[in-house]
Amino acid sequence: MNAVLSAPPACISETGTWCAQVYSVTHNEWLAASAGWLLTKPLKIVLILVIAFLVRYLTKRLIDRVTTLPASGSGGKIPTLLRPLRERAPDMLGTAVTERRRQRAKTIGSVLKSGSTFLIYGLAFILVLGELGIDLAPIIASAGIVGVALGFGAQNLVKDFLSGMFMMIEDQYGVGDVVDIGEATGTVEAVGLRITTLRDLKGTVWYVRNGEVLRVGNSSQGFAYAVVDVPLSYSADVDRATEVLSGAATKAVESDALSANVLEPPELLGVEQVTPEGIVLRLTVKVRPGKQWAVQRKLRGQLLGALEEAGFEPPLGRLLSSMQDKQSGAQRS
């Protein structure tokens, strides 16, 4: 019995193995038999971790390379990652386009980094457990159950991230766009995977969860229409008013203040409404995106001034004058 227990391990006779080499150096049978655990396993584990670290480092460098704009001279350039994706950034944003592209590429890049880190280190962890001889089936089953539980518990967070990711890829809106997303309307200041930040006309900053955005109205894509409604009194000559408005609108859009933002000549659509107060004529002008409000304000002032110079009275002019006559007569009596 003692002879059987004291018998040297058979691996010491296998030339080229760690067992034989350790035995030839130490002449210790236990160390020779444990050479696989003491040397082979640790070296394999270290090799797996080193390879995982190098792959993660190279992947991170590659992602940074395709998602980063150069610090200088980046005007008009697009990060490599965004070139295959559709971009709806309007030209009128100017320098804001660079910030829009930078944030979009940075956000998508952060997702790619997180995903690659999870995949690479997760695979390395599984390989290390395999080298240690641990049964992976129960661990994988437990991870699946935990993943399902976390999915149910954090479904709103997952919804926000998925919505933000699709919004980034499709470029539904970005930094500098004027958007209407339901409860909030304003200019987008920052876009993230979970939160969109925008500022309204009153200066209030709104933080909107991407998963709660059911519809988006973007006023900064492609082109826009400046719509101007001009009121007239019932006694006004509509045909003559149309001529006056057409001439004034054409002259206005050719001025230096508006010509840069106008894409097509103005179009007078005619009578838009007939109200108890008077008649409303509508005029539209195709303009650059985001400039419709400035063009509307400028046109409205010039058109009303042109009507006044042509002798047209405002819709409530006679009513107000009659009310003033009554008030003055009452005061005299």
Secondary structure, 3 states (H helix, E strand, C coil): CHHHHCCCCHHHHCCCCHHHHHHHHHCCHHHHHCHHHHHHHHHHHHHHHHHHHHHHHHHHHHHHHHHCCCCCCCCCCCCHHHCCCCCCCCHHHCCHHHHHHHHHHHHHHHHHHHHHHHHHHHHHHHHHHHHCCCCHHHHHHHHHHHHHHHHHHCHHHHHHHHHHHHHHHHCCCCCCCEEECCCCEEEEEEECCCEEEEECCCCCEEEEEHHHCCCCEECCCCCEEEEEEEEECCCCCHHHHHHHHHHHHHHHHCCHHHHCCECCCCEEEEEEEECCCCEEEEEEEEECCCCHHHHHHHHHHHHHHHHHHCCCCCCCHHHHHHHHHHHHHHHHC
